[in-house]
Amino acid sequence: MRRAFYAISLLLGVPLGILVVPHRVERAPETPRRVLYYVDPMHPSYTSDNPGIAPDCGMKLEPVYAEETKNAMRLLAEKARIISEGAGALPVAAALSGKAGKGPIVAIVSGGNIDLKKFCELVGASAS
């Protein structure tokens, strides 16, 4: 009886042990994210092509990344069935990245002003 218990433990233990033991995973080097522009976190209507300090409140300008915008466009298409251009998806991108603050967030999304072929290219490229 004991031998059967040990045999079953060995047969089940080895495969389960492989799942539990951490493995080293080789990761591809991260490519630098492309910054579209920089925005004032307190007054998002103020944007700049260069990093710096916002002139009205003295806060550091936050980068807006292309990949965040693509992911927001894809999410809007999948979940809300809204075809949005990149600029129209920026409020959702800010909310998803945590740059829009805490608590309930209202995002005004504009859409439709994008070539369908370009939209598919952007959304397909950001899908993982």
PEVEN-V705674 format. One record per helix or strand of 2 or more residues. SS is the DSSP state (alpha for helix, beta for strand). FROM is the first residue (numbers start at 0). TO is the last residue. Records with the same first field share a line. If there is no record, write none. Layout:
SS: FROM-TO / FROM-TO
//
This chain:
alpha: 1-19 / 65-79 / 85-96 / 115-125
beta: 34-38 / 46-47 / 61-64
//
